Amino acid sequence: MNICFFSLVTCWHGIRGGMETYGKLLCEELVRKGHDVTIISTKNPSNIEYEDIHGIKIHYLKNTAFGSARKGWKKQSIKKFKDIVGTQKIDIVLSQQASGYGIAKIAGRRGIPFVTIMHGSPTMVFCSILKQVINLKKDYLYLFKSLLLCLYYTIFNELTTLKNSSVIIAVSNDVARVAEKRLFVKRNKIKVINYGIDTKLFKFSEEERQKTRLELNISDHDKVVLFLSLLSKQKGVDIAIKALNELSSYKDIKLIIAGDGEYFDEAKLLVKNFNLESRVIFTGFVHHENAPKYYNASDIFIFPTLRIESFGIVIAEAMACGKPVIASNIGSIPDVIDNSVNGILFPPGDFESLARHIYSLLSDHRYSTKLAQNARRKAIERYDLDRMVEETIKVFELAITNKKKQG
């Protein structure tokens, strides 16, 4: 198949979020399986207009703004698409979220199936911001602006994209439920395909555990809790720090904070104010391929997010590494974690509850081992990368077949 993929931002822009990692892994695997992939994206900050990375052809549109669906994106993406289909046969148009909103109708008129990968929605983002404002009791002006943006992108981008999609791939059941509520969206067009992770990369390694703990000056007697995510209020890094402070009498419990973000300096200040510097390790930004070393170095992985997550890929990664996970009972996370079976759910924002669960798992080795074993099993069965790619290819093939029957 020859696939044209629209994505406002990519890993090759230097963005390493869950959606961008998903796009990278999917494109790499499609090329490895013999398919052609062309990505059309916004301006590259380095002013690169084109590059071929291991067979993935990437066009960065210079007359656009990095990561923006406005400022020339619709006009320039249509122009580039018409240039490409003028020289080669495209079998599938793939849109990361509503990135291809300007192409949906054009692809339909040309008889090309248009597939949208839905990682979330503007309404899910707004609800996350609402919960954050309620929790912090500030940023009300930001909330109002977010509401206006939510309405704009829902009406002018998302609805157009979903209505004209041949198939909508939802990355979780929660995202599928959101899609089902959209006007003009037929339920039979929605297919749930969970995120895929490389379970050969994300696995338990005693050697890596010992090596990483040595690098971080962590003793064999220390109990290690890991937070790995974007450092922001929404992701709950402050909740992780407050939970550790609740456990201040247990000096052998340490917290690794892996990642970077706008809350980095505030997080360090909070650690200082609680006098926890000797028990908190900041790693800074972590490349995707280096993440397994931190999962392996830890005893528990925590994800205290306040955001309505569309999936929570770091949870699946930790599970694949055989780690018990404690995560917020919010968004799609309950679809990933079966409470008290392969992880633990706690009320979002409740750092006291988080602290109690941390202590409980660290105190009960048999229970934590049971959760870890079940977590690894579910990760392999449900979230393996090969499964995700094969299911996605089947959706593409079905969309092509249905399009041919229609006309």
Helices and strands as residue ranges (DSSP letters): E 2-6, G 11-13, H 18-32, E 36-41, E 50-53, E 56-60, H 73-85, E 92-96, H 104-109, E 114-118, H 122-136, H 140-153, I 154-158, H 159-163, E 167-170, H 173-180, G 187-189, E 190-192, H 206-215, E 223-228, H 237-246, E 253-258, H 264-273, G 277-279, E 280-284, G 288-290, H 291-297, E 300-303, H 313-320, E 325-328, H 333-336, E 344-346, H 351-363, H 365-382, H 385-406
